[in-house]
Structure formats: structure tokens, C-alpha cells
Amino acid sequence: MLRTVAMGVLILSGLLLILIVFRKKLGWAWISVFGTHLILAAIGIYIVNFSGILTDVYIPLNPTTIGAVTILGLPGVLMLLGLKLTLF
């Protein structure tokens, strides 16, 4: 029962999101901006991982780290680097 309700909420929210995107005339331009940010985030993390500046630091590529860097940009890479050095 709970799984059915969750699936219904997911489908409804997806349909409403599609409706908002096309009704507000956002078009597909936001997808290219998001894709560019996503690619630049991955490149930033790769530079930290494979540059050799800090040999003990490795930031894993997973949805959480990519999402943080996509939203925050270069300061997001520095934030993850600081968290890695401080916490681990």
C-alpha cells in the first residue's frame, strides 16, 4: 500500500514538473546550462583527484559530490577538499 502511494506521488510530481517546464516557456536551455555545470563539476573533481598536488586526497565521484559541486561550482570542490582533509 505504501509503495503504491509513493509511486503515485512520484508520477504526479514528475507530471507537474513537466507541466511547469513547458508552461513557463523554459524550453530546453536550462538543460544545456545544467549539463555544462555537471561536466565542469566532474572535471574539477578529476583535477583534484589526479593532479598529484595532494596525494592523500581522493574525492569519490558519486551523485552527492557531483551535485554539491554542480550547485556550488569551484567553491564546492574546495568545500569537499576541506571536508576530506578535516574529517578523514
PDB file of N, CA, C and O in Angstrom:
ATOM      1  N   MET A   1       0.825  -1.191   0.000  1.00  0.00           N
ATOM      2  CA  MET A   1       0.000   0.000   0.000  1.00  0.00           C
ATOM      3  C   MET A   1       0.873   1.261   0.000  1.00  0.00           C
ATOM      4  O   MET A   1       0.642   2.185  -0.781  1.00  0.00           O
ATOM      5  N   LEU A   2       1.878   1.288   0.885  1.00  0.00           N
ATOM      6  CA  LEU A   2       2.744   2.453   0.991  1.00  0.00           C
ATOM      7  C   LEU A   2       3.566   2.641  -0.291  1.00  0.00           C
ATOM      8  O   LEU A   2       3.816   3.768  -0.717  1.00  0.00           O
ATOM      9  N   ARG A   3       3.979   1.535  -0.892  1.00  0.00           N
ATOM     10  CA  ARG A   3       4.734   1.599  -2.140  1.00  0.00           C
ATOM     11  C   ARG A   3       3.882   2.189  -3.260  1.00  0.00           C
ATOM     12  O   ARG A   3       4.389   2.959  -4.076  1.00  0.00           O
ATOM     13  N   THR A   4       2.604   1.843  -3.310  1.00  0.00           N
ATOM     14  CA  THR A   4       1.699   2.370  -4.324  1.00  0.00           C
ATOM     15  C   THR A   4       1.500   3.871  -4.145  1.00  0.00           C
ATOM     16  O   THR A   4       1.488   4.618  -5.124  1.00  0.00           O
ATOM     17  N   VAL A   5       1.347   4.308  -2.921  1.00  0.00           N
ATOM     18  CA  VAL A   5       1.181   5.732  -2.644  1.00  0.00           C
ATOM     19  C   VAL A   5       2.448   6.494  -3.038  1.00  0.00           C
ATOM     20  O   VAL A   5       2.367   7.561  -3.647  1.00  0.00           O
ATOM     21  N   ALA A   6       3.607   5.951  -2.694  1.00  0.00           N
ATOM     22  CA  ALA A   6       4.870   6.605  -3.043  1.00  0.00           C
ATOM     23  C   ALA A   6       5.038   6.684  -4.558  1.00  0.00           C
ATOM     24  O   ALA A   6       5.492   7.706  -5.072  1.00  0.00           O
ATOM     25  N   MET A   7       4.681   5.631  -5.275  1.00  0.00           N
ATOM     26  CA  MET A   7       4.783   5.635  -6.727  1.00  0.00           C
ATOM     27  C   MET A   7       3.814   6.646  -7.336  1.00  0.00           C
ATOM     28  O   MET A   7       4.151   7.317  -8.311  1.00  0.00           O
ATOM     29  N   GLY A   8       2.617   6.759  -6.770  1.00  0.00           N
ATOM     30  CA  GLY A   8       1.655   7.747  -7.249  1.00  0.00           C
ATOM     31  C   GLY A   8       2.146   9.173  -7.051  1.00  0.00           C
ATOM     32  O   GLY A   8       1.979  10.019  -7.930  1.00  0.00           O
ATOM     33  N   VAL A   9       2.755   9.444  -5.890  1.00  0.00           N
ATOM     34  CA  VAL A   9       3.304  10.776  -5.625  1.00  0.00           C
ATOM     35  C   VAL A   9       4.443  11.072  -6.583  1.00  0.00           C
ATOM     36  O   VAL A   9       4.547  12.191  -7.085  1.00  0.00           O
ATOM     37  N   LEU A  10       5.301  10.093  -6.849  1.00  0.00           N
ATOM     38  CA  LEU A  10       6.413  10.274  -7.775  1.00  0.00           C
ATOM     39  C   LEU A  10       5.916  10.580  -9.187  1.00  0.00           C
ATOM     40  O   LEU A  10       6.434  11.487  -9.839  1.00  0.00           O
ATOM     41  N   ILE A  11       4.936   9.846  -9.657  1.00  0.00           N
ATOM     42  CA  ILE A  11       4.400  10.068 -11.007  1.00  0.00           C
ATOM     43  C   ILE A  11       3.712  11.429 -11.085  1.00  0.00           C
ATOM     44  O   ILE A  11       3.905  12.164 -12.053  1.00  0.00           O
ATOM     45  N   LEU A  12       2.929  11.764 -10.093  1.00  0.00           N
ATOM     46  CA  LEU A  12       2.235  13.051 -10.084  1.00  0.00           C
ATOM     47  C   LEU A  12       3.219  14.220 -10.053  1.00  0.00           C
ATOM     48  O   LEU A  12       3.041  15.196 -10.782  1.00  0.00           O
ATOM     49  N   SER A  13       4.247  14.132  -9.222  1.00  0.00           N
ATOM     50  CA  SER A  13       5.217  15.227  -9.154  1.00  0.00           C
ATOM     51  C   SER A  13       6.017  15.338 -10.445  1.00  0.00           C
ATOM     52  O   SER A  13       6.359  16.443 -10.865  1.00  0.00           O
ATOM     53  N   GLY A  14       6.318  14.213 -11.078  1.00  0.00           N
ATOM     54  CA  GLY A  14       7.009  14.258 -12.368  1.00  0.00           C
ATOM     55  C   GLY A  14       6.164  14.918 -13.445  1.00  0.00           C
ATOM     56  O   GLY A  14       6.670  15.718 -14.231  1.00  0.00           O
ATOM     57  N   LEU A  15       4.885  14.589 -13.483  1.00  0.00           N
ATOM     58  CA  LEU A  15       3.989  15.199 -14.465  1.00  0.00           C
ATOM     59  C   LEU A  15       3.817  16.696 -14.214  1.00  0.00           C
ATOM     60  O   LEU A  15       3.781  17.484 -15.159  1.00  0.00           O
ATOM     61  N   LEU A  16       3.712  17.088 -12.948  1.00  0.00           N
ATOM     62  CA  LEU A  16       3.596  18.510 -12.637  1.00  0.00           C
ATOM     63  C   LEU A  16       4.881  19.267 -12.986  1.00  0.00           C
ATOM     64  O   LEU A  16       4.820  20.413 -13.431  1.00  0.00           O
ATOM     65  N   LEU A  17       6.027  18.643 -12.789  1.00  0.00           N
ATOM     66  CA  LEU A  17       7.290  19.273 -13.161  1.00  0.00           C
ATOM     67  C   LEU A  17       7.374  19.478 -14.669  1.00  0.00           C
ATOM     68  O   LEU A  17       7.807  20.537 -15.123  1.00  0.00           O
ATOM     69  N   ILE A  18       6.976  18.501 -15.435  1.00  0.00           N
ATOM     70  CA  ILE A  18       6.961  18.630 -16.899  1.00  0.00           C
ATOM     71  C   ILE A  18       5.988  19.721 -17.321  1.00  0.00           C
ATOM     72  O   ILE A  18       6.289  20.501 -18.225  1.00  0.00           O
ATOM     73  N   LEU A  19       4.832  19.786 -16.681  1.00  0.00           N
ATOM     74  CA  LEU A  19       3.854  20.825 -16.981  1.00  0.00           C
ATOM     75  C   LEU A  19       4.423  22.214 -16.703  1.00  0.00           C
ATOM     76  O   LEU A  19       4.236  23.133 -17.501  1.00  0.00           O
ATOM     77  N   ILE A  20       5.110  22.369 -15.584  1.00  0.00           N
ATOM     78  CA  ILE A  20       5.695  23.674 -15.244  1.00  0.00           C
ATOM     79  C   ILE A  20       6.768  24.072 -16.240  1.00  0.00           C
ATOM     80  O   ILE A  20       6.836  25.233 -16.644  1.00  0.00           O
ATOM     81  N   VAL A  21       7.604  23.132 -16.639  1.00  0.00           N
ATOM     82  CA  VAL A  21       8.696  23.440 -17.574  1.00  0.00           C
ATOM     83  C   VAL A  21       8.141  23.935 -18.902  1.00  0.00           C
ATOM     84  O   VAL A  21       8.634  24.923 -19.447  1.00  0.00           O
ATOM     85  N   PHE A  22       7.136  23.271 -19.422  1.00  0.00           N
ATOM     86  CA  PHE A  22       6.616  23.660 -20.729  1.00  0.00           C
ATOM     87  C   PHE A  22       5.629  24.827 -20.647  1.00  0.00           C
ATOM     88  O   PHE A  22       5.467  25.558 -21.623  1.00  0.00           O
ATOM     89  N   ARG A  23       4.983  25.010 -19.529  1.00  0.00           N
ATOM     90  CA  ARG A  23       4.030  26.102 -19.410  1.00  0.00           C
ATOM     91  C   ARG A  23       4.726  27.445 -19.214  1.00  0.00           C
ATOM     92  O   ARG A  23       4.242  28.470 -19.694  1.00  0.00           O
ATOM     93  N   LYS A  24       5.843  27.446 -18.522  1.00  0.00           N
ATOM     94  CA  LYS A  24       6.584  28.675 -18.266  1.00  0.00           C
ATOM     95  C   LYS A  24       7.528  29.026 -19.419  1.00  0.00           C
ATOM     96  O   LYS A  24       8.269  30.004 -19.331  1.00  0.00           O
ATOM     97  N   LYS A  25       7.508  28.263 -20.461  1.00  0.00           N
ATOM     98  CA  LYS A  25       8.335  28.507 -21.645  1.00  0.00           C
ATOM     99  C   LYS A  25       9.831  28.484 -21.314  1.00  0.00           C
ATOM    100  O   LYS A  25      10.614  29.240 -21.888  1.00  0.00           O
ATOM    101  N   LEU A  26      10.212  27.608 -20.386  1.00  0.00           N
ATOM    102  CA  LEU A  26      11.625  27.479 -20.058  1.00  0.00           C
ATOM    103  C   LEU A  26      12.388  26.787 -21.175  1.00  0.00           C
ATOM    104  O   LEU A  26      13.577  27.028 -21.382  1.00  0.00           O
ATOM    105  N   GLY A  27      11.687  25.931 -21.881  1.00  0.00           N
ATOM    106  CA  GLY A  27      12.311  25.250 -23.001  1.00  0.00           C
ATOM    107  C   GLY A  27      13.414  24.312 -22.562  1.00  0.00           C
ATOM    108  O   GLY A  27      13.391  23.758 -21.462  1.00  0.00           O
ATOM    109  N   TRP A  28      14.365  24.150 -23.437  1.00  0.00           N
ATOM    110  CA  TRP A  28      15.444  23.204 -23.176  1.00  0.00           C
ATOM    111  C   TRP A  28      16.758  23.897 -22.852  1.00  0.00           C
ATOM    112  O   TRP A  28      17.777  23.222 -22.700  1.00  0.00           O
ATOM    113  N   ALA A  29      16.770  25.216 -22.744  1.00  0.00           N
ATOM    114  CA  ALA A  29      18.008  25.949 -22.473  1.00  0.00           C
ATOM    115  C   ALA A  29      18.575  25.602 -21.097  1.00  0.00           C
ATOM    116  O   ALA A  29      19.794  25.551 -20.930  1.00  0.00           O
ATOM    117  N   TRP A  30      17.723  25.366 -20.124  1.00  0.00           N
ATOM    118  CA  TRP A  30      18.199  25.045 -18.786  1.00  0.00           C
ATOM    119  C   TRP A  30      18.926  23.708 -18.754  1.00  0.00           C
ATOM    120  O   TRP A  30      19.804  23.501 -17.917  1.00  0.00           O
ATOM    121  N   ILE A  31      18.570  22.799 -19.658  1.00  0.00           N
ATOM    122  CA  ILE A  31      19.246  21.502 -19.692  1.00  0.00           C
ATOM    123  C   ILE A  31      20.693  21.668 -20.134  1.00  0.00           C
ATOM    124  O   ILE A  31      21.581  21.005 -19.599  1.00  0.00           O
ATOM    125  N   SER A  32      20.941  22.545 -21.103  1.00  0.00           N
ATOM    126  CA  SER A  32      22.319  22.754 -21.546  1.00  0.00           C
ATOM    127  C   SER A  32      23.150  23.435 -20.463  1.00  0.00           C
ATOM    128  O   SER A  32      24.327  23.113 -20.302  1.00  0.00           O
ATOM    129  N   VAL A  33      22.566  24.361 -19.724  1.00  0.00           N
ATOM    130  CA  VAL A  33      23.289  25.015 -18.624  1.00  0.00           C
ATOM    131  C   VAL A  33      23.594  24.001 -17.529  1.00  0.00           C
ATOM    132  O   VAL A  33      24.708  23.966 -17.007  1.00  0.00           O
ATOM    133  N   PHE A  34      22.618  23.181 -17.179  1.00  0.00           N
ATOM    134  CA  PHE A  34      22.825  22.155 -16.159  1.00  0.00           C
ATOM    135  C   PHE A  34      23.870  21.142 -16.614  1.00  0.00           C
ATOM    136  O   PHE A  34      24.715  20.724 -15.823  1.00  0.00           O
ATOM    137  N   GLY A  35      23.815  20.750 -17.872  1.00  0.00           N
ATOM    138  CA  GLY A  35      24.796  19.804 -18.397  1.00  0.00           C
ATOM    139  C   GLY A  35      26.204  20.366 -18.374  1.00  0.00           C
ATOM    140  O   GLY A  35      27.158  19.652 -18.066  1.00  0.00           O
ATOM    141  N   THR A  36      26.336  21.644 -18.699  1.00  0.00           N
ATOM    142  CA  THR A  36      27.649  22.292 -18.651  1.00  0.00           C
ATOM    143  C   THR A  36      28.178  22.322 -17.221  1.00  0.00           C
ATOM    144  O   THR A  36      29.356  22.047 -16.992  1.00  0.00           O
ATOM    145  N   HIS A  37      27.327  22.651 -16.265  1.00  0.00           N
ATOM    146  CA  HIS A  37      27.750  22.671 -14.867  1.00  0.00           C
ATOM    147  C   HIS A  37      28.132  21.273 -14.397  1.00  0.00           C
ATOM    148  O   HIS A  37      29.085  21.111 -13.636  1.00  0.00           O
ATOM    149  N   LEU A  38      27.392  20.262 -14.848  1.00  0.00           N
ATOM    150  CA  LEU A  38      27.669  18.887 -14.465  1.00  0.00           C
ATOM    151  C   LEU A  38      29.031  18.440 -14.986  1.00  0.00           C
ATOM    152  O   LEU A  38      29.800  17.812 -14.258  1.00  0.00           O
ATOM    153  N   ILE A  39      29.326  18.756 -16.227  1.00  0.00           N
ATOM    154  CA  ILE A  39      30.609  18.383 -16.825  1.00  0.00           C
ATOM    155  C   ILE A  39      31.759  19.122 -16.147  1.00  0.00           C
ATOM    156  O   ILE A  39      32.797  18.525 -15.863  1.00  0.00           O
ATOM    157  N   LEU A  40      31.582  20.409 -15.889  1.00  0.00           N
ATOM    158  CA  LEU A  40      32.630  21.170 -15.212  1.00  0.00           C
ATOM    159  C   LEU A  40      32.849  20.677 -13.778  1.00  0.00           C
ATOM    160  O   LEU A  40      33.975  20.710 -13.281  1.00  0.00           O
ATOM    161  N   ALA A  41      31.793  20.226 -13.117  1.00  0.00           N
ATOM    162  CA  ALA A  41      31.932  19.670 -11.768  1.00  0.00           C
ATOM    163  C   ALA A  41      32.772  18.395 -11.799  1.00  0.00           C
ATOM    164  O   ALA A  41      33.664  18.213 -10.971  1.00  0.00           O
ATOM    165  N   ALA A  42      32.486  17.523 -12.749  1.00  0.00           N
ATOM    166  CA  ALA A  42      33.253  16.282 -12.864  1.00  0.00           C
ATOM    167  C   ALA A  42      34.709  16.572 -13.190  1.00  0.00           C
ATOM    168  O   ALA A  42      35.601  15.920 -12.646  1.00  0.00           O
ATOM    169  N   ILE A  43      34.966  17.531 -14.061  1.00  0.00           N
ATOM    170  CA  ILE A  43      36.344  17.895 -14.412  1.00  0.00           C
ATOM    171  C   ILE A  43      37.072  18.455 -13.189  1.00  0.00           C
ATOM    172  O   ILE A  43      38.237  18.129 -12.964  1.00  0.00           O
ATOM    173  N   GLY A  44      36.401  19.290 -12.402  1.00  0.00           N
ATOM    174  CA  GLY A  44      37.016  19.845 -11.192  1.00  0.00           C
ATOM    175  C   GLY A  44      37.410  18.768 -10.201  1.00  0.00           C
ATOM    176  O   GLY A  44      38.486  18.834  -9.606  1.00  0.00           O
ATOM    177  N   ILE A  45      36.547  17.774 -10.018  1.00  0.00           N
ATOM    178  CA  ILE A  45      36.867  16.683  -9.094  1.00  0.00           C
ATOM    179  C   ILE A  45      37.990  15.822  -9.659  1.00  0.00           C
ATOM    180  O   ILE A  45      38.862  15.380  -8.911  1.00  0.00           O
ATOM    181  N   TYR A  46      37.982  15.578 -10.966  1.00  0.00           N
ATOM    182  CA  TYR A  46      39.069  14.821 -11.586  1.00  0.00           C
ATOM    183  C   TYR A  46      40.403  15.536 -11.427  1.00  0.00           C
ATOM    184  O   TYR A  46      41.421  14.887 -11.186  1.00  0.00           O
ATOM    185  N   ILE A  47      40.419  16.851 -11.556  1.00  0.00           N
ATOM    186  CA  ILE A  47      41.661  17.615 -11.394  1.00  0.00           C
ATOM    187  C   ILE A  47      42.203  17.444  -9.979  1.00  0.00           C
ATOM    188  O   ILE A  47      43.405  17.258  -9.793  1.00  0.00           O
ATOM    189  N   VAL A  48      41.327  17.506  -8.987  1.00  0.00           N
ATOM    190  CA  VAL A  48      41.770  17.309  -7.604  1.00  0.00           C
ATOM    191  C   VAL A  48      42.285  15.891  -7.404  1.00  0.00           C
ATOM    192  O   VAL A  48      43.305  15.689  -6.744  1.00  0.00           O
ATOM    193  N   ASN A  49      41.597  14.919  -7.960  1.00  0.00           N
ATOM    194  CA  ASN A  49      41.972  13.524  -7.737  1.00  0.00           C
ATOM    195  C   ASN A  49      43.276  13.150  -8.435  1.00  0.00           C
ATOM    196  O   ASN A  49      44.083  12.418  -7.863  1.00  0.00           O
ATOM    197  N   PHE A  50      43.498  13.627  -9.639  1.00  0.00           N
ATOM    198  CA  PHE A  50      44.618  13.137 -10.427  1.00  0.00           C
ATOM    199  C   PHE A  50      45.715  14.161 -10.679  1.00  0.00           C
ATOM    200  O   PHE A  50      46.611  13.916 -11.487  1.00  0.00           O
ATOM    201  N   SER A  51      45.663  15.307 -10.000  1.00  0.00           N
ATOM    202  CA  SER A  51      46.699  16.310 -10.229  1.00  0.00           C
ATOM    203  C   SER A  51      47.994  15.960  -9.507  1.00  0.00           C
ATOM    204  O   SER A  51      49.071  16.333  -9.972  1.00  0.00           O
ATOM    205  N   GLY A  52      47.916  15.269  -8.409  1.00  0.00           N
ATOM    206  CA  GLY A  52      49.108  14.912  -7.667  1.00  0.00           C
ATOM    207  C   GLY A  52      49.543  15.975  -6.684  1.00  0.00           C
ATOM    208  O   GLY A  52      50.563  15.803  -6.017  1.00  0.00           O
ATOM    209  N   ILE A  53      48.804  17.072  -6.570  1.00  0.00           N
ATOM    210  CA  ILE A  53      49.163  18.120  -5.617  1.00  0.00           C
ATOM    211  C   ILE A  53      49.017  17.589  -4.189  1.00  0.00           C
ATOM    212  O   ILE A  53      49.917  17.740  -3.362  1.00  0.00           O
ATOM    213  N   LEU A  54      47.896  16.980  -3.920  1.00  0.00           N
ATOM    214  CA  LEU A  54      47.675  16.341  -2.625  1.00  0.00           C
ATOM    215  C   LEU A  54      47.513  14.850  -2.868  1.00  0.00           C
ATOM    216  O   LEU A  54      46.467  14.412  -3.348  1.00  0.00           O
ATOM    217  N   THR A  55      48.522  14.075  -2.546  1.00  0.00           N
ATOM    218  CA  THR A  55      48.497  12.653  -2.896  1.00  0.00           C
ATOM    219  C   THR A  55      47.593  11.835  -1.991  1.00  0.00           C
ATOM    220  O   THR A  55      47.136  10.764  -2.392  1.00  0.00           O
ATOM    221  N   ASP A  56      47.321  12.309  -0.782  1.00  0.00           N
ATOM    222  CA  ASP A  56      46.494  11.548   0.148  1.00  0.00           C
ATOM    223  C   ASP A  56      45.007  11.824  -0.002  1.00  0.00           C
ATOM    224  O   ASP A  56      44.199  11.219   0.703  1.00  0.00           O
ATOM    225  N   VAL A  57      44.628  12.715  -0.892  1.00  0.00           N
ATOM    226  CA  VAL A  57      43.231  13.128  -1.009  1.00  0.00           C
ATOM    227  C   VAL A  57      42.616  12.526  -2.265  1.00  0.00           C
ATOM    228  O   VAL A  57      43.148  12.658  -3.367  1.00  0.00           O
ATOM    229  N   TYR A  58      41.485  11.864  -2.069  1.00  0.00           N
ATOM    230  CA  TYR A  58      40.700  11.340  -3.192  1.00  0.00           C
ATOM    231  C   TYR A  58      39.235  11.642  -2.913  1.00  0.00           C
ATOM    232  O   TYR A  58      38.683  11.183  -1.914  1.00  0.00           O
ATOM    233  N   ILE A  59      38.613  12.404  -3.782  1.00  0.00           N
ATOM    234  CA  ILE A  59      37.189  12.718  -3.655  1.00  0.00           C
ATOM    235  C   ILE A  59      36.436  11.779  -4.590  1.00  0.00           C
ATOM    236  O   ILE A  59      36.632  11.838  -5.804  1.00  0.00           O
ATOM    237  N   PRO A  60      35.590  10.927  -4.058  1.00  0.00           N
ATOM    238  CA  PRO A  60      34.885   9.979  -4.921  1.00  0.00           C
ATOM    239  C   PRO A  60      33.877  10.683  -5.834  1.00  0.00           C
ATOM    240  O   PRO A  60      33.278  11.692  -5.463  1.00  0.00           O
ATOM    241  N   LEU A  61      33.709  10.131  -7.020  1.00  0.00           N
ATOM    242  CA  LEU A  61      32.692  10.644  -7.942  1.00  0.00           C
ATOM    243  C   LEU A  61      31.400   9.884  -7.686  1.00  0.00           C
ATOM    244  O   LEU A  61      31.253   8.736  -8.103  1.00  0.00           O
ATOM    245  N   ASN A  62      30.480  10.521  -7.009  1.00  0.00           N
ATOM    246  CA  ASN A  62      29.170   9.941  -6.775  1.00  0.00           C
ATOM    247  C   ASN A  62      28.143  11.057  -6.891  1.00  0.00           C
ATOM    248  O   ASN A  62      28.521  12.227  -6.963  1.00  0.00           O
ATOM    249  N   PRO A  63      26.875  10.733  -6.911  1.00  0.00           N
ATOM    250  CA  PRO A  63      25.855  11.776  -7.112  1.00  0.00           C
ATOM    251  C   PRO A  63      25.907  12.895  -6.069  1.00  0.00           C
ATOM    252  O   PRO A  63      25.597  14.043  -6.390  1.00  0.00           O
ATOM    253  N   THR A  64      26.287  12.586  -4.843  1.00  0.00           N
ATOM    254  CA  THR A  64      26.332  13.607  -3.812  1.00  0.00           C
ATOM    255  C   THR A  64      27.436  14.622  -4.073  1.00  0.00           C
ATOM    256  O   THR A  64      27.204  15.828  -3.994  1.00  0.00           O
ATOM    257  N   THR A  65      28.634  14.140  -4.382  1.00  0.00           N
ATOM    258  CA  THR A  65      29.744  15.065  -4.616  1.00  0.00           C
ATOM    259  C   THR A  65      29.547  15.849  -5.905  1.00  0.00           C
ATOM    260  O   THR A  65      29.813  17.050  -5.948  1.00  0.00           O
ATOM    261  N   ILE A  66      29.082  15.180  -6.955  1.00  0.00           N
ATOM    262  CA  ILE A  66      28.825  15.875  -8.213  1.00  0.00           C
ATOM    263  C   ILE A  66      27.719  16.918  -8.024  1.00  0.00           C
ATOM    264  O   ILE A  66      27.814  18.024  -8.556  1.00  0.00           O
ATOM    265  N   GLY A  67      26.679  16.574  -7.273  1.00  0.00           N
ATOM    266  CA  GLY A  67      25.589  17.525  -7.028  1.00  0.00           C
ATOM    267  C   GLY A  67      26.050  18.743  -6.257  1.00  0.00           C
ATOM    268  O   GLY A  67      25.658  19.868  -6.566  1.00  0.00           O
ATOM    269  N   ALA A  68      26.893  18.518  -5.241  1.00  0.00           N
ATOM    270  CA  ALA A  68      27.401  19.650  -4.458  1.00  0.00           C
ATOM    271  C   ALA A  68      28.235  20.578  -5.324  1.00  0.00           C
ATOM    272  O   ALA A  68      28.107  21.799  -5.236  1.00  0.00           O
ATOM    273  N   VAL A  69      29.091  20.001  -6.161  1.00  0.00           N
ATOM    274  CA  VAL A  69      29.954  20.828  -6.998  1.00  0.00           C
ATOM    275  C   VAL A  69      29.151  21.465  -8.140  1.00  0.00           C
ATOM    276  O   VAL A  69      29.470  22.575  -8.565  1.00  0.00           O
ATOM    277  N   THR A  70      28.133  20.792  -8.633  1.00  0.00           N
ATOM    278  CA  THR A  70      27.287  21.376  -9.678  1.00  0.00           C
ATOM    279  C   THR A  70      26.570  22.616  -9.154  1.00  0.00           C
ATOM    280  O   THR A  70      26.468  23.620  -9.858  1.00  0.00           O
ATOM    281  N   ILE A  71      26.078  22.548  -7.932  1.00  0.00           N
ATOM    282  CA  ILE A  71      25.349  23.674  -7.370  1.00  0.00           C
ATOM    283  C   ILE A  71      26.296  24.780  -6.913  1.00  0.00           C
ATOM    284  O   ILE A  71      26.026  25.957  -7.151  1.00  0.00           O
ATOM    285  N   LEU A  72      27.398  24.421  -6.261  1.00  0.00           N
ATOM    286  CA  LEU A  72      28.277  25.414  -5.658  1.00  0.00           C
ATOM    287  C   LEU A  72      29.415  25.877  -6.561  1.00  0.00           C
ATOM    288  O   LEU A  72      30.011  26.925  -6.314  1.00  0.00           O
ATOM    289  N   GLY A  73      29.720  25.113  -7.597  1.00  0.00           N
ATOM    290  CA  GLY A  73      30.802  25.484  -8.506  1.00  0.00           C
ATOM    291  C   GLY A  73      32.166  25.177  -7.910  1.00  0.00           C
ATOM    292  O   GLY A  73      32.319  24.203  -7.172  1.00  0.00           O
ATOM    293  N   LEU A  74      33.163  26.005  -8.226  1.00  0.00           N
ATOM    294  CA  LEU A  74      34.520  25.802  -7.728  1.00  0.00           C
ATOM    295  C   LEU A  74      34.597  25.836  -6.206  1.00  0.00           C
ATOM    296  O   LEU A  74      35.355  25.052  -5.635  1.00  0.00           O
ATOM    297  N   PRO A  75      33.856  26.698  -5.523  1.00  0.00           N
ATOM    298  CA  PRO A  75      33.867  26.617  -4.052  1.00  0.00           C
ATOM    299  C   PRO A  75      33.364  25.272  -3.532  1.00  0.00           C
ATOM    300  O   PRO A  75      33.722  24.868  -2.426  1.00  0.00           O
ATOM    301  N   GLY A  76      32.554  24.587  -4.299  1.00  0.00           N
ATOM    302  CA  GLY A  76      32.109  23.252  -3.899  1.00  0.00           C
ATOM    303  C   GLY A  76      33.243  22.249  -3.904  1.00  0.00           C
ATOM    304  O   GLY A  76      33.315  21.385  -3.030  1.00  0.00           O
ATOM    305  N   VAL A  77      34.135  22.355  -4.884  1.00  0.00           N
ATOM    306  CA  VAL A  77      35.311  21.482  -4.917  1.00  0.00           C
ATOM    307  C   VAL A  77      36.191  21.778  -3.707  1.00  0.00           C
ATOM    308  O   VAL A  77      36.683  20.861  -3.051  1.00  0.00           O
ATOM    309  N   LEU A  78      36.385  23.063  -3.414  1.00  0.00           N
ATOM    310  CA  LEU A  78      37.188  23.435  -2.253  1.00  0.00           C
ATOM    311  C   LEU A  78      36.535  22.982  -0.952  1.00  0.00           C
ATOM    312  O   LEU A  78      37.229  22.589  -0.015  1.00  0.00           O
ATOM    313  N   MET A  79      35.197  23.034  -0.886  1.00  0.00           N
ATOM    314  CA  MET A  79      34.484  22.580   0.295  1.00  0.00           C
ATOM    315  C   MET A  79      34.697  21.082   0.501  1.00  0.00           C
ATOM    316  O   MET A  79      34.978  20.645   1.617  1.00  0.00           O
ATOM    317  N   LEU A  80      34.565  20.295  -0.568  1.00  0.00           N
ATOM    318  CA  LEU A  80      34.774  18.850  -0.458  1.00  0.00           C
ATOM    319  C   LEU A  80      36.212  18.532  -0.089  1.00  0.00           C
ATOM    320  O   LEU A  80      36.469  17.615   0.691  1.00  0.00           O
ATOM    321  N   LEU A  81      37.144  19.281  -0.645  1.00  0.00           N
ATOM    322  CA  LEU A  81      38.556  19.095  -0.321  1.00  0.00           C
ATOM    323  C   LEU A  81      38.803  19.407   1.155  1.00  0.00           C
ATOM    324  O   LEU A  81      39.513  18.665   1.835  1.00  0.00           O
ATOM    325  N   GLY A  82      38.228  20.489   1.645  1.00  0.00           N
ATOM    326  CA  GLY A  82      38.366  20.832   3.056  1.00  0.00           C
ATOM    327  C   GLY A  82      37.730  19.806   3.975  1.00  0.00           C
ATOM    328  O   GLY A  82      38.294  19.461   5.014  1.00  0.00           O
ATOM    329  N   LEU A  83      36.552  19.315   3.595  1.00  0.00           N
ATOM    330  CA  LEU A  83      35.897  18.277   4.393  1.00  0.00           C
ATOM    331  C   LEU A  83      36.719  17.004   4.435  1.00  0.00           C
ATOM    332  O   LEU A  83      36.833  16.359   5.477  1.00  0.00           O
ATOM    333  N   LYS A  84      37.287  16.649   3.305  1.00  0.00           N
ATOM    334  CA  LYS A  84      38.100  15.435   3.238  1.00  0.00           C
ATOM    335  C   LYS A  84      39.340  15.557   4.114  1.00  0.00           C
ATOM    336  O   LYS A  84      39.698  14.618   4.824  1.00  0.00           O
ATOM    337  N   LEU A  85      39.998  16.719   4.063  1.00  0.00           N
ATOM    338  CA  LEU A  85      41.197  16.924   4.874  1.00  0.00           C
ATOM    339  C   LEU A  85      40.872  17.028   6.358  1.00  0.00           C
ATOM    340  O   LEU A  85      41.655  16.579   7.195  1.00  0.00           O
ATOM    341  N   THR A  86      39.736  17.610   6.691  1.00  0.00           N
ATOM    342  CA  THR A  86      39.386  17.829   8.089  1.00  0.00           C
ATOM    343  C   THR A  86      38.813  16.578   8.751  1.00  0.00           C
ATOM    344  O   THR A  86      39.210  16.224   9.861  1.00  0.00           O
ATOM    345  N   LEU A  87      37.889  15.915   8.079  1.00  0.00           N
ATOM    346  CA  LEU A  87      37.168  14.810   8.703  1.00  0.00           C
ATOM    347  C   LEU A  87      37.855  13.459   8.553  1.00  0.00           C
ATOM    348  O   LEU A  87      37.736  12.602   9.428  1.00  0.00           O
ATOM    349  N   PHE A  88      38.559  13.269   7.473  1.00  0.00           N
ATOM    350  CA  PHE A  88      39.109  11.920   7.234  1.00  0.00           C
ATOM    351  C   PHE A  88      40.586  11.963   7.204  1.00  0.00           C
ATOM    352  O   PHE A  88      41.230  10.930   7.016  1.00  0.00           O
TER     353      PHE A  88
END
